[in-house]
Amino acid sequence: SSEPLLPPPARQNAKHTKLSIFYGADEYLEQLSKKYEEYDELAALLQAGPDGGQDADQAKAAVKKTEAGGEGRTGKMLTLDVDEDKRSKRTKRAIPTPNIPEPMPPQLAFMFTKISPEQKMYMWNIYTMIFALECLNIIAYWAMLRYEVFSFGVSTFIYGFIMVVLCIQNVYILHDVIHGATFPPYEWQNYITHPLADFISIPWMDLIMEHNRHHNSTFDLLNHGEFGWDPANWLYTLQEWTFEWYGWFTVPLVPLWHFVGANDTGFAFACLWWLNFPDSGPGGKCDKGFYNKWLPVRAKHVSFQLFLWTCVWLLGSVGLGRPLSEGWRFVLLVSCFIRVGFSLAWIFIANFNHSHMWNEFLAGDPERTWPMLHAFMAFALGGRHRWNEMLFHDVHHMCPGRIGAMSQRGRFHGWMKVHDACVEILSNGLWKSEDAETVMEQHQKRRSLVIKSRVGK
């Protein structure tokens, strides 16, 4: 179905609940402004991004307030790495400007409209539900083993299949929320975003920071780290360290690289990010926000993770009538399928979307020549709302704040409406730039011409 997942917003004169008043009116905006003032690093990062972020006004105000206090954020992690002519040190391209339609056509306006408070609450409710289902699935797996409802193999298959599906949706809602509902309505929801992805991982606020750093560094999908260090770069190395034929020998290692925690929600990635952020203070000293802000946030998140995994350990040992020392057996089984689900989702979002092969494939309009492939992959990822993220990730990178994620827009407007809008945005050109066309822009131009000839526009 092309219908949106969420019904149209309620009428403006509908009765407000206590939550809707907090989350939709002046009180919410006030809380939002305070959050950006607290995390002024995020405000600075968003201001340096392609389109200023979803909450551009609040972020801009927070940056001005910080600068007025003589504490402007200028670290390498919060700014674009350009030369004195404001050009990339790697490619010598000027910083491109998003080609936002002016005047805005009515059929595209919904793509650039801020998501409503009700929509934000809806996404966080979905997020909370997914975490609850993941926990219940682990308990159900324990119950199947404890009471021998099925054989070990059947019980493990049931648990594993459900968990992989849930974890794929976990990554998609994570990405949707980053680009539109950054701060949760309740403080405790900061801890339920991805605590089971690995035994230790980065907390929600770090995840937001590193993902926006990725967007600030990589405007063009195929020019990784063009405007500074991109924390996601090491995910692409095994697939594109060379374009010679022998480069294919390392491609099968990509899933393993994700499985051991190299993606955004893994422990290896956490080590990488924590070694680079926050920036050092004057004289190489620790940033003053490290001890009073980032260290407590990280300690709380890791403590919650260790608590969850301790519970899993106890279920697998005492809960199954085994010695306490044998809890690791259940922990590894539980973790294995969670890692598979997270790895699969990140491989699609990161490795496929940012690969030369995939974008060259899309340039030939495979929706027409490979319709069954599109239908199957849309089903595997949870619907065409998710699949649009694979088809138009370049549009997402043009306006990661104002447009947000394709999956996110599809939740509220239907996949087909989002798909058709992306086709039109793509045909208009994504960037305003006087530099030579990049390989990605050549793919986009070819793809637009092929689609136009097919649909007759």
Phi, psi and chi 1 to 4 in degrees:
 res  aa     phi    psi   chi1   chi2   chi3   chi4
   1 SER       -  146.2  170.8      -      -      -
   2 SER   -95.8    5.4   63.2      -      -      -
   3 GLU   -74.4  149.4  -68.4  -59.5  -49.9      -
   4 PRO   -65.1  156.2   23.8  -32.9      -      -
   5 LEU   -78.3  -26.4  -59.0 -178.9      -      -
   6 LEU  -110.5  130.5 -178.3   67.2      -      -
   7 PRO   -60.1  161.3  -20.8   32.2      -      -
   8 PRO   -55.1  149.7  -23.2   33.0      -      -
   9 PRO   -57.6  151.7  -22.4   32.8      -      -
  10 ALA   -65.3  160.0      -      -      -      -
  11 ARG   -59.7  151.4  -61.3 -175.6  -54.2  -86.0
  12 GLN   -62.7  -28.8  -69.7 -175.3   -7.9      -
  13 ASN   -92.1   11.5   60.3   -7.2      -      -
  14 ALA   -67.9  154.2      -      -      -      -
  15 LYS   -69.2  132.2 -177.2  178.5  179.4 -179.3
  16 HIS   -84.2  139.9  -72.2  -74.5      -      -
  17 THR   -91.9  172.9   65.3      -      -      -
  18 LYS   -60.2  -38.9 -164.7  169.8 -175.7  178.5
  19 LEU   -69.2  -43.3  -79.2  177.9      -      -
  20 SER   -66.4  -32.3   66.7      -      -      -
  21 ILE   -65.9  -44.9  -69.8  173.4      -      -
  22 PHE   -66.9  -43.0  166.3   75.2      -      -
  23 TYR   -89.4   -8.0 -154.3   71.3      -      -
  24 GLY  -121.2  -16.6      -      -      -      -
  25 ALA  -111.4 -153.2      -      -      -      -
  26 ASP   -60.3  -34.5  -65.0  -22.2      -      -
  27 GLU   -60.7  -39.6  -68.2   84.1   -7.9      -
  28 TYR   -67.1  -44.4  169.6   69.0      -      -
  29 LEU   -61.2  -35.8  -64.8  177.3      -      -
  30 GLU   -66.2  -44.0 -178.9 -178.8  -12.6      -
  31 GLN   -64.1  -38.3  -67.2  -62.2  -40.7      -
  32 LEU   -62.4  -44.9 -165.1   62.3      -      -
  33 SER   -61.2  -40.7  -62.3      -      -      -
  34 LYS   -64.8  -36.4  -71.7 -179.7  178.9  178.3
  35 LYS   -65.0  -41.6  -80.2  -67.8 -174.1 -179.4
  36 TYR   -69.3  -30.3  -81.7  111.5      -      -
  37 GLU   -70.4  -38.3  -69.9  173.6   10.2      -
  38 GLU   -66.7  -46.2  178.6 -176.7    0.2      -
  39 TYR  -103.4   66.5  -67.2   98.5      -      -
  40 ASP   -66.5  -20.4   54.1  -47.0      -      -
  41 GLU   -63.6  -40.7  -60.6   95.2  -24.4      -
  42 LEU   -65.5  -40.9  175.2   59.1      -      -
  43 ALA   -59.9  -44.0      -      -      -      -
  44 ALA   -65.6  -39.4      -      -      -      -
  45 LEU   -64.7  -43.0 -165.5   59.7      -      -
  46 LEU   -66.0  -38.5  -69.4  173.0      -      -
  47 GLN   -64.0  -28.5  -78.1  -66.5  -72.2      -
  48 ALA   -86.5   -5.6      -      -      -      -
  49 GLY   -77.2  179.1      -      -      -      -
  50 PRO   -57.0  -39.6  -25.0   34.8      -      -
  51 ASP  -133.6   12.6   62.0   -9.5      -      -
  52 GLY    84.8   -5.7      -      -      -      -
  53 GLY    90.2  166.8      -      -      -      -
  54 GLN   -63.3  -41.3  171.9   79.6 -162.3      -
  55 ASP  -104.7   58.2  -56.5  -52.3      -      -
  56 ALA   -59.6  -40.1      -      -      -      -
  57 ASP   -64.8  -45.6  -66.4  -22.4      -      -
  58 GLN   -66.8  -40.0  -71.9   81.4    6.4      -
  59 ALA   -65.7  -42.0      -      -      -      -
  60 LYS   -63.7  -41.6 -173.5  175.2 -178.2  178.9
  61 ALA   -63.9  -39.2      -      -      -      -
  62 ALA   -65.7  -39.8      -      -      -      -
  63 VAL   -64.4  -43.6  169.4      -      -      -
  64 LYS   -63.1  -39.4  -74.0 -175.2  175.3  179.7
  65 LYS   -65.6  -39.7 -174.1  171.8 -178.1  177.8
  66 THR   -65.9  -42.9  -57.1      -      -      -
  67 GLU   -65.8  -36.5  -68.6  174.6  -14.7      -
  68 ALA   -63.8  -29.0      -      -      -      -
  69 GLY   -86.0    6.1      -      -      -      -
  70 GLY    74.8   23.9      -      -      -      -
  71 GLU  -127.9   42.0  -60.0  179.2   -1.9      -
  72 GLY   -59.6  141.6      -      -      -      -
  73 ARG   -89.4  117.8  -64.0  -73.6 -178.3  173.3
  74 THR  -132.8   15.2   57.5      -      -      -
  75 GLY   -64.4  161.0      -      -      -      -
  76 LYS   -63.5  -24.9   66.1  176.8 -177.8  178.6
  77 MET   -78.7  -14.9  -61.6  -62.1  -70.2      -
  78 LEU  -110.3   -1.6  -52.6  178.9      -      -
  79 THR  -128.5  165.8   55.9      -      -      -
  80 LEU   -83.9  141.1  -58.0 -174.7      -      -
  81 ASP   -89.4   93.6 -172.1   20.8      -      -
  82 VAL  -128.9  164.4  -66.8      -      -      -
  83 ASP   -86.6 -171.1   59.2   23.4      -      -
  84 GLU   -66.4  -18.2   58.1  -85.2    8.6      -
  85 ASP   -94.8   12.2  -63.8  -38.8      -      -
  86 LYS    62.1   37.3  -58.1  -64.1 -178.1 -177.6
  87 ARG  -117.9  153.0  -70.9 -178.0  170.6  -88.1
  88 SER   -59.1  134.8  166.3      -      -      -
  89 LYS   -70.9  -21.3  -66.6  179.8 -179.6  178.3
  90 ARG   -88.8  -49.3  -76.2 -171.0   56.8 -119.6
  91 THR  -107.3  -12.1   63.9      -      -      -
  92 LYS    66.8   16.2  -60.9  -55.5  177.2 -177.4
  93 ARG   -81.8  145.4  -81.5 -151.3  -46.9  154.4
  94 ALA   -73.0  156.9      -      -      -      -
  95 ILE   -63.7  116.8  -58.2  171.2      -      -
  96 PRO   -73.2  153.6   26.7  -32.2      -      -
  97 THR  -107.0  131.5  -58.1      -      -      -
  98 PRO   -56.7  134.4  -24.0   34.3      -      -
  99 ASN   -87.8   74.3 -174.0   22.9      -      -
 100 ILE   -79.3  125.4  -61.0  173.4      -      -
 101 PRO   -57.1  133.2  -22.6   33.5      -      -
 102 GLU  -140.8  120.4  -66.0 -179.9    4.5      -
 103 PRO   -68.7  159.5   27.7  -35.8      -      -
 104 MET   -78.5  118.7 -179.6   66.5   67.9      -
 105 PRO   -63.8  141.5  -18.7   31.1      -      -
 106 PRO   -55.8  -36.1  -23.1   33.1      -      -
 107 GLN   -74.0  -11.2   70.9  -85.8   16.5      -
 108 LEU  -108.4  -10.4  -62.8 -177.7      -      -
 109 ALA   -56.9  -36.9      -      -      -      -
 110 PHE   -63.5  -25.9   78.0   97.0      -      -
 111 MET   -72.0  -25.9  -70.2  -70.9  -74.2      -
 112 PHE  -107.9    8.9  -63.7   89.7      -      -
 113 THR   -90.4  135.1  -58.8      -      -      -
 114 LYS   -59.5  138.3  -71.3 -176.3   66.7  171.1
 115 ILE   -67.6  148.3   62.7  173.7      -      -
 116 SER   -78.7  163.1   69.8      -      -      -
 117 PRO   -57.5  -38.3  -27.3   35.8      -      -
 118 GLU   -62.6  -38.7  -68.8   82.2    5.4      -
 119 GLN   -68.1  -37.6  -68.6  168.6  -18.9      -
 120 LYS   -63.6  -45.9  -67.3 -179.1 -179.0 -177.3
 121 MET   -62.2  -39.7 -179.6   65.6   82.4      -
 122 TYR   -58.9  -46.6  169.2   80.6      -      -
 123 MET   -64.7  -40.3  -72.1 -164.2  -67.4      -
 124 TRP   -69.9  -29.5  -84.0  104.6      -      -
 125 ASN   -66.7  -41.6  -73.9  -18.2      -      -
 126 ILE   -62.8  -42.7  -67.0  -65.7      -      -
 127 TYR   -58.6  -47.2 -143.4  147.9      -      -
 128 THR   -63.6  -39.4  -56.6      -      -      -
 129 MET   -63.3  -41.9 -179.9 -174.5   72.2      -
 130 ILE   -63.3  -42.7  -72.0  175.2      -      -
 131 PHE   -62.2  -42.8  170.8   69.2      -      -
 132 ALA   -62.1  -41.4      -      -      -      -
 133 LEU   -66.7  -36.6  -70.7  174.6      -      -
 134 GLU   -62.4  -44.2  -72.3  170.4   -9.3      -
 135 CYS   -64.4  -43.5  -67.0      -      -      -
 136 LEU   -64.8  -34.0  -71.1  173.4      -      -
 137 ASN   -66.1  -38.1 -168.7   35.9      -      -
 138 ILE   -64.5  -43.6  -65.9  172.9      -      -
 139 ILE   -64.1  -40.2  -65.3  172.6      -      -
 140 ALA   -63.8  -38.9      -      -      -      -
 141 TYR   -62.7  -44.8 -178.1   38.5      -      -
 142 TRP   -59.5  -43.9  162.7   80.4      -      -
 143 ALA   -63.8  -40.4      -      -      -      -
 144 MET   -63.2  -37.6  -73.9 -172.3  -71.8      -
 145 LEU   -75.0  -41.3  -64.5  178.6      -      -
 146 ARG   -64.7  -43.0  174.1   68.6  177.0   81.1
 147 TYR  -102.6    7.9  -61.0  104.1      -      -
 148 GLU    51.6   46.6  -61.2 -178.8  -15.5      -
 149 VAL   -62.8  -42.7  178.9      -      -      -
 150 PHE  -132.2  176.8  -55.3  107.1      -      -
 151 SER   -68.2  165.0   66.8      -      -      -
 152 PHE   -57.4  -43.9  172.1   79.6      -      -
 153 GLY   -63.7  -45.3      -      -      -      -
 154 VAL   -66.0  -43.5  171.6      -      -      -
 155 SER   -60.6  -43.2  -61.9      -      -      -
 156 THR   -66.5  -38.8  -58.3      -      -      -
 157 PHE   -63.9  -45.3  174.3   80.4      -      -
 158 ILE   -60.4  -49.0  -66.8  172.2      -      -
 159 TYR   -60.1  -48.7  159.4   76.3      -      -
 160 GLY   -62.3  -44.5      -      -      -      -
 161 PHE   -62.2  -47.8  178.3   79.7      -      -
 162 ILE   -63.3  -41.8  -65.8  173.4      -      -
 163 MET   -67.5  -40.1 -171.9   57.8   83.2      -
 164 VAL   -60.8  -44.4  167.7      -      -      -
 165 VAL   -60.7  -45.4  170.5      -      -      -
 166 LEU   -64.4  -39.8  -73.7  172.7      -      -
 167 CYS   -71.0  -32.8  -70.5      -      -      -
 168 ILE   -62.4  -44.8  -70.4  173.6      -      -
 169 GLN   -68.1  -29.9  -64.7  -48.5  -54.0      -
 170 ASN   -60.2  -45.1 -168.8  -37.4      -      -
 171 VAL   -66.6  -39.6  172.6      -      -      -
 172 TYR   -67.2  -41.8  -87.8   93.8      -      -
 173 ILE   -70.3  -32.7 -170.2   65.3      -      -
 174 LEU   -57.7  -48.7  175.2  151.6      -      -
 175 HIS   -66.7  -39.4 -168.8 -116.3      -      -
 176 ASP   -62.4  -43.0  -70.5   -3.1      -      -
 177 VAL   -71.2  -38.2  166.3      -      -      -
 178 ILE   -53.2  -40.5  -76.6  178.1      -      -
 179 HIS   -99.4   40.6  -67.0  -70.4      -      -
 180 GLY   175.4  -27.0      -      -      -      -
 181 ALA  -136.0   52.8      -      -      -      -
 182 THR   -49.8  -48.8  -55.2      -      -      -
 183 PHE   -98.8  126.1  -60.8  107.2      -      -
 184 PRO   -70.1  154.4   27.3  -34.9      -      -
 185 PRO   -67.9  -24.2   21.2  -32.2      -      -
 186 TYR  -124.3  140.5  -58.1  105.2      -      -
 187 GLU   -59.7  -37.6 -171.1   65.9   25.9      -
 188 TRP   -65.9  -20.0   56.9  -94.2      -      -
 189 GLN   -71.3  -14.3  -72.1  174.7  -47.7      -
 190 ASN   -60.6  -25.3  -77.6  -62.6      -      -
 191 TYR   -93.9  -10.2  -58.8  101.0      -      -
 192 ILE  -105.6   12.6   55.5   93.5      -      -
 193 THR   -73.6  -38.3   54.4      -      -      -
 194 HIS  -162.7   39.0   57.4  -73.6      -      -
 195 PRO   -68.5  -20.3   27.8  -36.0      -      -
 196 LEU   -95.0   -3.7  -65.1  169.1      -      -
 197 ALA   -62.0  -32.5      -      -      -      -
 198 ASP  -154.5  172.8 -153.3  -29.3      -      -
 199 PHE   -71.1  -31.8  -57.9  126.1      -      -
 200 ILE  -140.0  135.6  -66.0  176.3      -      -
 201 SER  -150.2  175.8   62.7      -      -      -
 202 ILE   -76.5  147.5   57.7  175.5      -      -
 203 PRO   -73.1  172.3   24.7  -32.5      -      -
 204 TRP   -55.9  -45.9  178.0 -117.7      -      -
 205 MET   -67.1  -36.0  -73.6  -50.3  -56.3      -
 206 ASP   -65.0  -39.0  -91.1  -41.3      -      -
 207 LEU   -62.4  -41.8 -173.4   62.5      -      -
 208 ILE   -62.1  -43.7  -65.7  167.6      -      -
 209 MET   -62.7  -49.4  -70.2  -65.0  -61.2      -
 210 GLU   -67.9  -34.5   65.1   83.1    8.1      -
 211 HIS   -70.5  -38.0 -168.4   71.2      -      -
 212 ASN   -70.3  -30.3  -80.6  -71.3      -      -
 213 ARG   -62.4  -39.4  176.9   66.5 -132.7  177.6
 214 HIS   -58.6  -45.5  158.8   67.0      -      -
 215 HIS   -67.5  -36.1  -81.5  -78.6      -      -
 216 ASN   -70.2  -27.0  -74.4   18.4      -      -
 217 SER   -87.3  -32.3  -53.9      -      -      -
 218 THR  -123.4   89.6  -56.5      -      -      -
 219 PHE   -76.2  -50.0  -76.6   43.4      -      -
 220 ASP   -88.5  130.1 -177.2  -70.8      -      -
 221 LEU   -56.5  -30.3  -68.8 -171.9      -      -
 222 LEU  -101.6   -2.6  -58.4 -177.3      -      -
 223 ASN  -106.1   77.5  -77.3  -32.9      -      -
 224 HIS   -68.1  130.0  -51.9  142.8      -      -
 225 GLY    67.3   31.1      -      -      -      -
 226 GLU   -65.2  -34.5 -176.5  178.1   16.1      -
 227 PHE  -117.2   35.8  -66.0  101.6      -      -
 228 GLY   132.2  179.2      -      -      -      -
 229 TRP   -65.5  128.3  177.9   67.5      -      -
 230 ASP  -108.6  115.7 -175.4  -16.2      -      -
 231 PRO   -62.2  -17.0   20.4  -31.8      -      -
 232 ALA   -87.1   -3.6      -      -      -      -
 233 ASN   -55.4  -39.0  -94.8   -1.7      -      -
 234 TRP   -70.4  -11.1   71.9   -8.9      -      -
 235 LEU   -74.7  -24.6  -66.9  176.7      -      -
 236 TYR   -93.6  -15.1  -43.1  131.0      -      -
 237 THR   -59.3  -45.8  -57.5      -      -      -
 238 LEU   -65.9  -24.0  -71.1  171.6      -      -
 239 GLN   -95.0  -22.0   71.7 -173.6   35.5      -
 240 GLU  -141.1   34.5  -65.9 -172.6  -14.6      -
 241 TRP   -70.1  -21.5   62.2  -82.3      -      -
 242 THR  -152.6  153.8  177.6      -      -      -
 243 PHE  -103.8   12.3  -69.2  103.2      -      -
 244 GLU   -76.6  164.4  -61.8  -65.1  -25.6      -
 245 TRP   -59.1  -32.3   61.8  -90.1      -      -
 246 TYR   -75.0   -7.2   46.8   81.7      -      -
 247 GLY   -65.3  -21.7      -      -      -      -
 248 TRP   -68.7  -19.0  -77.4   98.0      -      -
 249 PHE   -65.6  -25.5  -72.7  123.2      -      -
 250 THR   -95.3  -10.6   57.1      -      -      -
 251 VAL   -59.4  -40.9  172.1      -      -      -
 252 PRO   -61.9  -14.5  -25.5   36.0      -      -
 253 LEU   -81.7  -11.9  -62.5  175.9      -      -
 254 VAL   -58.9  -48.8  169.9      -      -      -
 255 PRO   -59.3  -38.9  -24.3   35.1      -      -
 256 LEU   -64.7  -39.3  178.3   62.9      -      -
 257 TRP   -60.0  -42.0 -171.8 -139.7      -      -
 258 HIS   -68.3  -42.7  -79.9  -91.0      -      -
 259 PHE   -60.3  -36.0 -172.5   85.5      -      -
 260 VAL   -84.0    1.5  -61.0      -      -      -
 261 GLY   107.7   23.0      -      -      -      -
 262 ALA   -82.2  -15.1      -      -      -      -
 263 ASN   -81.5  178.1   56.8   51.8      -      -
 264 ASP   -56.2  -25.8  -56.3   43.7      -      -
 265 THR  -105.9   14.2   50.0      -      -      -
 266 GLY  -104.1  166.8      -      -      -      -
 267 PHE   -70.2  -40.7  175.8   59.7      -      -
 268 ALA   -59.9  -41.4      -      -      -      -
 269 PHE   -65.5  -38.0 -173.1   92.5      -      -
 270 ALA   -58.5  -43.8      -      -      -      -
 271 CYS   -60.9  -44.1  -65.4      -      -      -
 272 LEU   -58.9  -47.3  173.1   71.6      -      -
 273 TRP   -69.3  -42.9  177.5 -110.2      -      -
 274 TRP   -66.4  -25.6  -71.7  -20.5      -      -
 275 LEU   -76.7  -13.9  -72.1  171.4      -      -
 276 ASN  -115.4  -18.0  -74.6  -84.1      -      -
 277 PHE  -135.6  139.7 -178.9   81.4      -      -
 278 PRO   -77.2  165.5   27.5  -34.4      -      -
 279 ASP   -59.8  152.8  -70.9  -56.5      -      -
 280 SER   -68.2  149.9  -61.3      -      -      -
 281 GLY   -81.5 -174.2      -      -      -      -
 282 PRO   -55.6  136.2  -24.9   34.4      -      -
 283 GLY    73.8   15.1      -      -      -      -
 284 GLY    79.5    9.2      -      -      -      -
 285 LYS   -76.9  164.6  -61.9  179.0 -179.7  178.5
 286 CYS   -63.4  140.6  -82.8      -      -      -
 287 ASP   -57.5  139.3  179.4   82.8      -      -
 288 LYS   -64.6  -21.4   71.5  173.7 -172.4  177.2
 289 GLY   -82.5   -6.7      -      -      -      -
 290 PHE   -65.6  -50.4  175.5   73.3      -      -
 291 TYR   -78.0  -33.2  -70.9  108.1      -      -
 292 ASN   -96.9   -5.3   59.2   22.4      -      -
 293 LYS  -130.5  -65.3 -174.9 -166.2  -54.1 -177.1
 294 TRP   -73.9  -39.1  -65.3  104.4      -      -
 295 LEU   -64.3  -45.7 -175.9   58.9      -      -
 296 PRO   -60.8  -40.8  -24.7   35.0      -      -
 297 VAL   -60.1  -44.0  166.2      -      -      -
 298 ARG   -68.9  -40.2  -66.8  168.2 -178.1  176.3
 299 ALA   -64.0  -41.8      -      -      -      -
 300 LYS   -64.8  -43.6  -69.0  175.7 -175.7  176.3
 301 HIS   -63.5  -48.0  172.8   75.9      -      -
 302 VAL   -64.9  -37.3  171.0      -      -      -
 303 SER   -62.2  -41.6  -64.1      -      -      -
 304 PHE   -65.0  -40.9 -179.7   66.0      -      -
 305 GLN   -60.9  -46.5  -75.7 -172.1  -73.3      -
 306 LEU   -63.6  -34.2  -65.5  178.6      -      -
 307 PHE   -63.2  -46.3  165.9   74.1      -      -
 308 LEU   -61.0  -45.8  -75.9  179.1      -      -
 309 TRP   -72.1  -26.8  -76.0  110.9      -      -
 310 THR   -64.8  -40.7  -61.4      -      -      -
 311 CYS   -61.9  -41.6  -67.6      -      -      -
 312 VAL   -64.2  -41.2  176.1      -      -      -
 313 TRP   -59.7  -45.7 -175.3  -69.9      -      -
 314 LEU   -65.5  -37.8  -69.0  173.6      -      -
 315 LEU   -60.6  -40.9  -85.7  178.1      -      -
 316 GLY   -80.9   -9.5      -      -      -      -
 317 SER  -112.6  -81.5   55.2      -      -      -
 318 VAL   -59.1  -41.3  177.9      -      -      -
 319 GLY   -64.3  -25.2      -      -      -      -
 320 LEU  -106.2   11.9  -68.9  178.0      -      -
 321 GLY    72.6   26.3      -      -      -      -
 322 ARG  -107.7  164.1  -61.2  170.8  178.5  170.4
 323 PRO   -61.8  150.9  -21.9   32.2      -      -
 324 LEU   -56.8  -32.1 -174.1   63.1      -      -
 325 SER   -70.0  -12.2   59.8      -      -      -
 326 GLU  -100.2   12.3  -67.8 -170.9   17.4      -
 327 GLY   -63.9  -22.7      -      -      -      -
 328 TRP   -61.5  -28.1   62.0  -90.3      -      -
 329 ARG   -63.3  -44.3  -65.7  164.1   57.5 -172.9
 330 PHE   -71.6  -38.5 -173.0   67.7      -      -
 331 VAL   -59.6  -45.0  165.4      -      -      -
 332 LEU   -65.7  -39.3  -69.4 -176.2      -      -
 333 LEU   -64.4  -45.2  -78.7  170.3      -      -
 334 VAL   -61.6  -47.2  167.7      -      -      -
 335 SER   -66.8  -35.4  177.5      -      -      -
 336 CYS   -56.4  -50.1  177.2      -      -      -
 337 PHE   -73.3  -30.5  -69.8   99.3      -      -
 338 ILE   -63.7  -44.3  -66.9  174.0      -      -
 339 ARG   -63.0  -38.0  -70.6  169.1 -177.4  -94.4
 340 VAL   -61.3  -46.7  168.9      -      -      -
 341 GLY   -63.3  -48.0      -      -      -      -
 342 PHE   -63.8  -40.1  -86.8   86.5      -      -
 343 SER   -62.9  -45.5  -63.3      -      -      -
 344 LEU   -59.0  -46.0  -73.7  172.8      -      -
 345 ALA   -64.0  -44.5      -      -      -      -
 346 TRP   -68.9  -31.8  -77.7  119.8      -      -
 347 ILE   -61.7  -41.8  -74.0  170.8      -      -
 348 PHE   -68.7  -48.4  -80.9  107.1      -      -
 349 ILE   -68.2  -39.4  -71.6  179.1      -      -
 350 ALA   -96.0  -61.2      -      -      -      -
 351 ASN   -71.3  -46.4  -67.1   86.0      -      -
 352 PHE   -66.7  -50.4  -90.5   86.6      -      -
 353 ASN   -62.1  -27.6  -79.2  -25.1      -      -
 354 HIS  -106.1   18.2  -73.8  -91.9      -      -
 355 SER   -99.2  146.5   71.4      -      -      -
 356 HIS   -63.6  -40.1  -75.7   72.5      -      -
 357 MET   -62.0  -46.0 -177.5 -176.7   69.2      -
 358 TRP   -65.8  -42.8  176.5 -111.3      -      -
 359 ASN   -72.1  -29.5  -75.3  -73.5      -      -
 360 GLU   -69.6  -36.9 -174.2  173.7   -9.3      -
 361 PHE   -63.2  -44.5  177.5   66.2      -      -
 362 LEU   -64.1  -29.9  -71.5 -179.8      -      -
 363 ALA   -62.7  -21.2      -      -      -      -
 364 GLY   -91.4   12.5      -      -      -      -
 365 ASP    56.2   62.3 -170.9   21.3      -      -
 366 PRO   -67.7  -12.5   25.6  -35.1      -      -
 367 GLU   -62.0  -29.1  -70.3  176.1  -89.1      -
 368 ARG   -85.9  -42.3  176.4 -170.9   59.5 -175.5
 369 THR   -88.3  -20.6   53.3      -      -      -
 370 TRP  -130.8   57.2  -62.6   79.4      -      -
 371 PRO   -64.4  -35.4   23.7  -34.4      -      -
 372 MET   -68.4  -36.2  -67.4  -57.4  -65.7      -
 373 LEU   -61.8  -44.8  172.1   65.3      -      -
 374 HIS   -63.6  -41.8  -79.6 -103.5      -      -
 375 ALA   -65.1  -42.0      -      -      -      -
 376 PHE   -67.1  -45.0  173.2   77.2      -      -
 377 MET   -68.4  -35.3  -69.1  -50.4  -57.8      -
 378 ALA   -62.4  -41.0      -      -      -      -
 379 PHE   -64.5  -43.8  172.3   78.5      -      -
 380 ALA   -64.3  -33.7      -      -      -      -
 381 LEU   -90.8   -2.7  -65.9  179.3      -      -
 382 GLY   106.4   16.3      -      -      -      -
 383 GLY   123.9  163.3      -      -      -      -
 384 ARG   -66.8  -19.3  -69.2 -174.6 -179.5  -88.8
 385 HIS   -58.8  -40.8  -52.0   78.3      -      -
 386 ARG   -75.9  -37.3  -48.1  -68.6  173.0  -89.7
 387 TRP   -64.6  -30.3 -173.4 -121.0      -      -
 388 ASN   -56.8  -28.4  -85.0  -18.9      -      -
 389 GLU   -65.0  -31.0 -163.5   68.4   49.3      -
 390 MET   -79.7  -27.9  -65.0  -68.8  -62.2      -
 391 LEU   -85.2  -29.1  -59.6  179.4      -      -
 392 PHE  -134.0   42.5  -58.0  103.9      -      -
 393 HIS   -67.3  -24.6 -160.7   65.4      -      -
 394 ASP   -68.4  -35.6   45.5    1.1      -      -
 395 VAL   -65.7  -39.4  177.8      -      -      -
 396 HIS   -59.5  -42.3  165.8   60.6      -      -
 397 HIS   -71.0  -22.0  -94.1 -108.0      -      -
 398 MET   -67.4  -45.0  178.4 -169.3   80.5      -
 399 CYS  -136.0   73.4  -76.6      -      -      -
 400 PRO   -65.8  -21.2   23.0  -33.2      -      -
 401 GLY   -93.8  -55.5      -      -      -      -
 402 ARG   -69.6  -42.7  -71.4 -166.8   62.6  177.6
 403 ILE   -86.2  -41.8  -69.5 -179.8      -      -
 404 GLY    79.7 -150.3      -      -      -      -
 405 ALA   -92.8  146.7      -      -      -      -
 406 MET   -64.8  -37.3  -57.2  -54.4  111.1      -
 407 SER   -62.2  -41.1  169.4      -      -      -
 408 GLN   -62.3  -48.2  172.8 -151.6  101.3      -
 409 ARG   -62.7  -36.5  -67.9  -70.2  172.6  179.6
 410 GLY   -66.4  -27.0      -      -      -      -
 411 ARG   -61.1  -32.2  -68.3  177.7 -171.6  -87.2
 412 PHE  -109.9  -16.0  -50.5  118.8      -      -
 413 HIS  -126.0   -4.4  -59.1  -76.3      -      -
 414 GLY    91.5  143.7      -      -      -      -
 415 TRP   -66.7  -36.0   74.8  -91.6      -      -
 416 MET   -69.4  -41.0 -174.5  173.8  -67.9      -
 417 LYS   -63.1  -40.9 -173.9  176.1 -179.1 -179.3
 418 VAL   -67.7  -42.4  173.0      -      -      -
 419 HIS   -58.3  -50.1  177.4  -79.4      -      -
 420 ASP   -65.3  -36.3  -66.6  -14.6      -      -
 421 ALA   -65.9  -40.2      -      -      -      -
 422 CYS   -65.0  -38.4  -74.3      -      -      -
 423 VAL   -59.6  -44.3  168.7      -      -      -
 424 GLU   -68.2  -41.7 -175.0  170.7  -14.1      -
 425 ILE   -61.4  -41.3  -67.3  170.0      -      -
 426 LEU   -65.2  -39.2 -162.8   62.4      -      -
 427 SER   -68.5  -24.6   67.6      -      -      -
 428 ASN   -79.2  -12.0  -66.1  -25.7      -      -
 429 GLY    91.1  135.8      -      -      -      -
 430 LEU   -86.2  -26.9  -59.9 -174.8      -      -
 431 TRP  -129.7  148.7  -56.9  100.3      -      -
 432 LYS   -97.4  112.3  -64.0  177.4 -178.3  177.9
 433 SER  -154.7  142.0  174.4      -      -      -
 434 GLU   -98.6    2.8  -63.9 -178.6   -0.8      -
 435 ASP   -80.6  167.8  -67.8  -50.8      -      -
 436 ALA   -62.2  149.5      -      -      -      -
 437 GLU   -61.1  138.0  -76.5 -174.0  -17.3      -
 438 THR   -83.2  168.8   64.9      -      -      -
 439 VAL   -59.2  -40.5  171.9      -      -      -
 440 MET   -63.2  -41.7 -171.5   66.6 -151.8      -
 441 GLU   -65.7  -33.3  -72.8  173.3  -35.5      -
 442 GLN   -66.8  -40.7  -67.5  171.4    4.2      -
 443 HIS   -61.4  -43.5  -71.6  -31.2      -      -
 444 GLN   -64.0  -41.2  -69.9  160.9  -10.0      -
 445 LYS   -65.2  -44.2 -177.3  176.8  -71.4 -174.5
 446 ARG   -62.7  -43.7  176.8 -173.0  163.8 -157.2
 447 ARG   -63.0  -42.5 -176.8 -177.4 -179.8 -169.8
 448 SER   -61.9  -41.9  -64.0      -      -      -
 449 LEU   -64.6  -41.4  -69.4  173.4      -      -
 450 VAL   -66.5  -43.9  172.7      -      -      -
 451 ILE   -65.6  -41.4  -66.5  176.8      -      -
 452 LYS   -61.2  -41.2  -81.7 -175.2  174.1 -178.9
 453 SER   -67.1  -29.1   66.8      -      -      -
 454 ARG   -75.5  -45.5  169.9  165.7   60.2   89.3
 455 VAL   -87.4   -8.2  -59.9      -      -      -
 456 GLY    74.7   32.0      -      -      -      -
 457 LYS  -109.6      -  -67.2 -176.1  179.8  179.3
